[in-house]
Amino acid sequence: AQSVTQLDSQVPVFEEAPVELRCNYSSSVSVYLFWYVQYPNQGLQLLLKYLSGSTLVKGINGFEAEFNKSQTSFHLRKPSVHISDTAEYFCAVSDHAGGTSYGKLTFGQGTILTVHP
Amino acid sequence: DAGVTQSPTHLIKTRGQQVTLRCSPKSGHDTVSWYQQALGQGPQFIFQYYEEEERQRGNFPDRFSGHQFPNYSSELNVNALLLGDSALYLCASSLPTPQETQYFGPGTRLLVL
């Protein structure tokens, strides 16, 4: 079984400042890693995903994340945030252990990012 | 492309009733997953349908059941509703392999009184 821990429930930041949202996971098998964003009263939208290869993954809206296998982390970063980035962000994992792995996503508790002017 | 659509958007039920939620997947997708998102929590996996069969299930009681139709659309049924079933129910569609992106609908907000 996998689990995901998002270390910060809320992150306030000023506009144009950098931000990092932290995510750690636990799994006994290899995983795929995802970051989703949820705006108020909406579903989830994929920001980026790590499947294999380069550990630095670039996504939409200027976000990027780095996979660190030794630390079992997948932190999300943006060098300069905008007011419109205010939303809730979810880290998720799915295992790819073979025949019984169908892409079930296990989510963290979410981090609310609030960007202040 | 309409993306993933869900109906209804909101629903109010009383304890003990039954509810059916509906989902139409994104064009070209044949796999539908359902998630429950309680207030202030991350989504939790309920089950996944592929080729009209449930092929993976999360830790939810049998009161939660589903169906997938030949056109890949899906229903989630919840029987004997409890107050704790109040949540946002999200449908996600994808292709059938785990590395594929799951595209989420806007959700159905269920309130059980």
Contacts between the chains, C-beta under 8 A, distances in Angstrom:
chain1	res1	chain2	res2	distance
A	4	B	42	7.7
A	32	B	98	6.3
A	32	B	99	5.6
A	34	B	101	7.9
A	36	B	104	7.6
A	41	B	106	7.7
A	42	B	106	5.7
A	42	B	107	7.9
A	43	B	4	7.3
A	43	B	90	5.9
A	43	B	104	3.8
A	43	B	105	5.2
A	43	B	106	4.7
A	43	B	107	5.4
A	44	B	43	7.3
A	44	B	90	7.0
A	44	B	92	7.9
A	44	B	104	4.2
A	45	B	104	7.3
A	46	B	101	5.3
A	46	B	102	7.8
A	46	B	103	7.6
A	49	B	99	8.0
A	49	B	101	6.6
A	51	B	99	5.0
A	90	B	42	5.4
A	90	B	43	7.4
A	92	B	42	7.8
A	94	B	98	5.1
A	95	B	98	7.3
A	96	B	98	4.9
A	96	B	99	6.9
A	100	B	56	7.6
A	101	B	98	5.1
A	102	B	31	7.8
A	102	B	48	5.7
A	102	B	50	7.3
A	102	B	55	5.8
A	102	B	56	4.7
A	102	B	96	7.2
A	102	B	98	6.2
A	103	B	31	7.6
A	103	B	33	7.4
A	103	B	48	7.3
A	103	B	94	6.5
A	103	B	96	7.8
A	103	B	97	6.8
A	103	B	98	3.7
A	103	B	99	7.6
A	103	B	100	6.6
A	103	B	102	6.8
A	104	B	33	7.3
A	104	B	45	4.9
A	104	B	48	6.6
A	104	B	56	5.5
A	104	B	58	7.0
A	105	B	33	7.6
A	105	B	35	7.5
A	105	B	43	7.4
A	105	B	45	6.3
A	105	B	92	7.8
A	105	B	102	6.4
A	106	B	45	7.0
A	107	B	35	8.0
A	107	B	42	3.4
A	107	B	43	5.0
A	107	B	44	7.3
A	108	B	42	5.4
A	109	B	40	8.0
A	109	B	41	6.3
A	109	B	42	5.1
A	110	B	40	7.9
A	110	B	41	7.4
A	110	B	42	5.2
